[in-house]
Amino acid sequence: MEDKQKKATAYWKENVRYLFILLSIWLAVSFGAGILFKDFLNSFKIGGFKLGFWFAQQGSIYVFVILIFIYVRLMNKLDKKYGYNE
């Protein structure tokens, strides 16, 4: 029973670490690119729109969707590592 608890605790810690890293990336992209570095990014254009505007309107959503797929892949590997896969 104790070994099962240690395994579950290690699994959860690794899961929270993945969440923290991925949400930090999303924060950096959405807040950083859309707000903090907007003026610098606006000197570039993508599809006729300033890059800072693009990140604020669409880029952070795209990054979030990509991070969801990365999280699913990481969790599948984590499940296999700890024996929780189906």
N, C-alpha and C positions, 0 to 999 in steps of 0.2 A: 504493500500500500504506500509506503514512504517513497519508494522508487518511482511509483506512478505520479505522486505529487511533485517530486523534483523534476520529472520530465515535463509535466504540465506547466510548472513555474518557468522552466527554461524556455519552453515553447512560447509562453505568453510574453516573456521579456524580449525575445527576439522579434515577435510580432509587433510589439509596441515600438521597438527600435526602428523597424521598417516603416511603420506609420509616421513616426516623428521625422524621419529622413525625407519621405515622400511629400508629406505636408509642408515641410520646410522648403522643398524645391518649389512647390506650388505657390507658397507665400512669396518667395523670392521672385518668381515670374509674374504673379499677379500684382503684387504691391510694388516690387522693385521696377519691373519693366513698364508697368502701366502707370506708375505715379512718380517714383523717385528718379528714374533715369529717362523719363518721358522726353525731356528737352533734347538730350543727346540722341535718343533713338529717332526723334522726329526728323533728324537730318537724313535719314534713310527712308526709302519708300518701298512698299510692297503692294502690288496690285493697284497702284495709283494713290494709295493712302499712306499717310505718315506711319512709320513703324511703331511709335509710341501709342498712337491712337489704335492701331491694329491690335497690339497686345492688350490694351485696356478693353477693347470690345470683343475680340475673338480669340486672341492668342492664349490667354490664360485658360479659356474653356478647352481648347485643343490640348494644351499641356495637361490639364486635369484628366481628360479622357485617356491620354497616353499613360499617365501615371496609374490609372485604374488597371489598365492591361498589365503594366509592370507589376503592380501589387498582386494581381491574380497569379502571375507567373511565379513571383517570389513565394506566395503562400502555398502554391502547389509543391514547390521544392521543399518548403518548410514542413508541410504535412508529410511528405515522404521521409524526410529526415527523422521526424519524431514518431513515425508509424501511425499517423492519423488519416492517411489517405484511404479512400473508399475501395 
